[in-house]
Amino acid sequence: MTIALIAHDSKKELMVQFCIAYCGILSKCNLCATGTTGKLVSEATGLDIHRYLGGSQGGGEQIGSRISCNEVDVLLFFRDPRNPKISDLLRLCDVHNIPVATNIATAEALIMALERGDLDWRQIGNPTI
């Protein structure tokens, strides 16, 4: 299971706290993140995270490319809703049937579903449109 982590600047601390709280579950997954988010989460949790470029340098687009290639199973994108530059990633998740959480409540619901085994896409299949 591959989980991508992205957080806008105003949500980075929330992402760190979320990952600390769910470190046990996340440690069983392959994690990737945009640059600073990955660095902060890794430093706080010790989790092994593949880091892409920073968001402003194209890291979101790199993760979007992995979504397009069906190499990401879940996207946790703690976003600032005032930032208009988010629709492309959300659209890619819709096209490729990727569960996405944009806030703490949906992220917790997805993580708990993952822990229960409800998000095992390898058994269900991940159809593309």
ZIWOUR-V904969 format. One line per field, one symbol per residue. ss: DSSP state (~ for helix, > for strand, _ for the rest). psi: psi as a letter, one per 20 degrees, with the letter a starting at -180 (. if undefined). Layout:
# ZIWOUR-V904969
ss->???
psi->???
This chain:
# ZIWOUR-V904969
ss->_>>>>>>_~~~~~~~~~~~~~_~~~~___>>>>_~~~~~~~~~~~___>>>___~~~_~~~~~~~~~~_____>>>>>________~~~~~~~~~___>>>__~~~~~~~~~~~~~____~~~~_____
psi->ppppppprgijghggggghghkhgghiirpqqrrfggggggghhhjqoppparqgijjhhhghhghghjljphpponoqoiioilihgghgghghjlppppjrhghghggghhghijiknhhhhqnqq.
